[in-house]
Amino acid sequence: MIDPALLRENPDVVKRSQIARGSSPDTVDAAIVAEAARRESLSAFENLRAEQNSFGKIVAKAPKEEKPALVAEAKILAARVKDAQAIANAAEDAYRSAIDAIQNIVIDGVPAGGEENFVTIRTVGTIPTFDFEPRDHLAIGEKLGAIDMDRGAKVSGARFYFLKGVGARLEIALMNYALDTALKNDFTPMITPTLVRPEIMAGTGFLGQHSDEIYHLEEDDLYLVGTSEVALAGYHQKEIIELPDGALKYAGWSTCYRREAGSHGKDTRGIIRVHQFNKLEMFVYTTPERAEAEHERLLALEEQMLTSLGLAYRVIDVAAGDLGSSAARKFDTEAWVPTQNAYRELTSTSNCTTYQARRLDVRYRPEEGGKTQPVATLNGTLATTRWLVALLETHQREDGSVVVPEPLRPYLGGQDILEPIA
């Protein structure tokens, strides 16, 4: 959630952020009213409880003959305290709901508007050209014996698939290359749970406007994650953590699940938009002052991966209305997909400032003996299954074979060409 002090002291800043996102500024007024009601009811409860404590001492010291009347009066006071506590609890719940409806405050410079209002920061690399008619990634994958959509649909339904043979090996190679990149940059590797409790999913901000994208197991009241960010954000829930050298960095490898609600008819061919995929996600806890610098570092690592694999891409500054509730700024890196004649998102990195940490109660102590403060959290994708789309299409040859980018060859036993099967 946002900083309550900001809501009280600078409500106009919060309103401007909501408007930039395309959300109603009325949520800010509602939260201000809810906080005032919360403060008033809490004060009334605490005053009554103090009165009850004082009266209890009077009853304890009273002569025997006066006690029955005093005890009866104490019971009435106790009932009033109980009612006041119920009112205060309800006001607290109403306040929490109201402030949770406010999305993170966008950072200055983030473009206003919706999905189409992004700003291109830079384009990198040469868009590939071919002296033959290029195949799309699925046609290439089928020639290589690497992707089987038909049997994926037979076993699990639409938007499921099998990676097999060199397809499975290529994804594992990609993920291991990403993991080694993370290790060289001081990330601690993690294999994370893919089922999480509701409070963890809600704490990361994923049960808001995109909740229809999430698989929910009702009988167990657990959610399947769409990114290991969720588990990594919850890893230090309700803890006061140390930040060695100013940041705590994890790299979470997990299978991810997304319902792809509302995507009927979109990207139905191949593995661009699927229900299950693998991903290596970087996650950073840091001080609020260092968050923007850490954001640039995560973006640089993503670009390093893309460049090393010979992919042409662009970096975009995502518009406020397309950020999601937790992000204050998000950069997407989109690789060129030749048969679509378009850039498609491969990675994103988000600066969530203290929004998730406040909801999950993750804090640090700026100085020994000092008051604890919420940390800032950031995330960024270092590799995911979708990368295979750009890799296969960019590095294809006329006979259906694919050149393996040099950094991946050690993970494939030195293999430099993926050959079509008979």
Number of C-alpha atoms within 10 A of each C-alpha: 23 22 14 14 9 13 20 15 9 11 18 14 13 22 21 16 26 24 16 21 26 15 16 15 19 13 19 21 15 16 24 19 13 21 22 14 19 22 15 13 21 19 14 17 22 15 14 19 19 13 14 18 13 11 16 15 10 13 18 12 9 13 10 9 8 10 16 13 10 17 15 11 13 18 12 12 17 17 11 16 21 15 13 21 19 14 18 22 16 15 21 19 13 18 22 17 13 19 21 21 17 25 24 27 28 29 17 9 10 21 19 21 17 16 12 10 15 20 15 14 11 11 15 14 14 11 15 14 10 11 7 9 10 18 18 20 25 20 17 23 27 16 17 21 18 22 25 18 21 14 13 16 14 11 12 11 13 14 21 21 23 17 19 16 12 19 21 13 15 24 22 17 20 25 22 17 20 25 24 13 17 22 14 9 11 12 19 15 18 17 14 19 16 18 21 17 15 14 15 23 25 17 24 27 25 21 17 16 10 12 15 15 18 19 18 18 11 8 6 9 11 18 19 20 25 24 24 29 28 26 23 26 23 23 14 16 21 14 13 16 18 15 16 9 7 14 18 18 23 21 29 27 25 23 21 19 20 18 18 16 12 9 10 8 7 10 12 13 14 20 24 22 18 20 21 17 20 20 24 29 28 29 26 25 31 27 24 15 12 14 23 19 10 20 22 15 14 25 23 12 19 24 20 13 18 24 14 12 19 19 26 20 26 20 22 19 20 25 24 31 24 19 22 20 27 26 27 23 28 27 25 23 26 22 27 25 24 20 14 9 9 12 17 20 19 24 23 21 25 26 27 29 30 31 28 30 26 21 21 24 19 25 25 20 17 16 8 7 7 9 10 15 18 26 28 26 31 28 30 26 27 30 26 22 22 21 20 20 23 27 23 26 24 28 17 22 20 12 11 19 19 22 17 21 16 14 16 23 18 12 17 16 9 12 14 15 15 18 16 17 11 6
